[in-house]
Amino acid sequence: MLRAAPSIPSRECCIYKVPVILRSINEAAYTPQIISIGPLHQGDKNLQPMEAYKLHFLKTLLVRKPNIQLKDYVETLRGMEKQVRNCYFDQEFVCKFSSNDFVQMMLLDGCFIVELLTRYSPGNIEGLPVPYTISLYSDMKLFENQLPYFLLEHLFNFINGKPYTTAPISFYNCAVLHLCGMDYVKKDATDQLGRSGNQVKHFVDLILNCHLLSASTLTDRVSVENESNREFTFIPSATELHDRSGVKFKKGESPCYLDITFKSGVLEIPTLVIEDTTELNLRNMIAMEQCDARNTAHISCYMFLLDSLISTPKDVALLRHRGIIKNCLGSDEEVADLVNKLGSGVNACPWDSPYYEDLKKIHVFYNRRRNKWKANLKRNYFHTPWMTLSFIAALVLLICTVAQTVCSFLSLKK
């Protein structure tokens, strides 16, 4: 058994099979529907039609760049084969590929992605000879469906010549433009050329980095409290926080939904758009965080906080009315169910969370008696304008009655 035991994955390992506990909740969110990228889904019969398009893209690349022959691509990729193999956790599965088959996969998949990102615009459907364009980009965001970033960047440089003499922008900005959108593209030319494959592991990591870079406060939060003194901090749902302790919810101004802050009884949360692709994007970033302890757990901690705030459709309605959630799915029930399922099976330690200090402040604010009395008074007597008027009228009547009683007592005494 010891002789047959597999070797420990190298430090280069960054692409894993999604754990069963996550996959069982929604398998479709981790499974490619159109195209196989990398070895983990290679050979899937449902994805075979796209293999012809990979060959077509390689053929057009060889015609477009006649100075680089096919053997040149094969030689440069064969020199990277061992490093690319080490990026996959499931070595037993990856070792089933012969050297030629693995290099062929690297060549077809890598050239397809580089050509797709550098030559075609996401909105240019007429110039894109590939069916199901939206699903294609969705498949490229799946954690199991990845090639290492350094391989793709190396191919991009090999094709265009360093430093990008025939490409209008860097590969980093090109990938960000297609996978994240124009808002995340870096305007600084030095940053474009400075990004390297050593900083980005693959496309899912690229998307996560874009989120973290756009978060203005998240990465700067360092708690001064000793980790050994931290305790589990539970917070109630949004409706309970609002009704029982008077916590106010405000739409945050940050472009990143991760920038959550709590100050003076106001929980400020940037808008989160819930649409058809939201679950896929969040699930695959969470899966990446859960598989490797070296990764950040910011998305997992965010979902822990959101799952705590949302228990019922009433919580969704409250956050939606405040502009914090933009519901593109239809009903509040669907959003509540989606958030609760996203939090299932996720290992997020609140005491290691960048939101720990905010969670602690919310917990203290909620348990303060004065806040509960104020919230109870507002809920019972100032909830609507008519209730407010009724309360004022009753208060005036009470004052008049007391004044009349005092006057009567004074006159009687005299």
Buried (B, 14 or more C-beta within 10 A) or exposed (E): EEEEEEEEBBEBBBBBBBBEEBBEBBEEBBBBEBBBBBBBBBEEEEBEEBBEBBEBBBEBBBEEBEEBEEEEBBEBBBEBBEEBBBBBBBBEEBEEBEEEEBBBBBBBBBBBBBBBBBBBEBEEEEEBEBEBBEEBBBBBBBBBBBBBBBBBBBBBBBBBBEEBEEBEBBBBBBBBBBBBEEEBBBEEEEEBBEBEBEEBBBBBBBBBBBBBBBBBBBEEBEBEEEEEEBEEBEBBBBBBBBBBBBBEBBEBEBBBBBBBBBEEBEBBBBBBEBEEEBBBBBBBBBBBBBBBEEBBBBBBBBBBBBBBBBBBBBBBBBBBEBBBBEBEBEEBEBBBBBBBBBBEBBEBBBBEBBBBBBBBBBBEBBEBEEBBEBBBEBBEBEEEEEBEEEBEEEEEEEEEEEEEEEEEEEEEEE
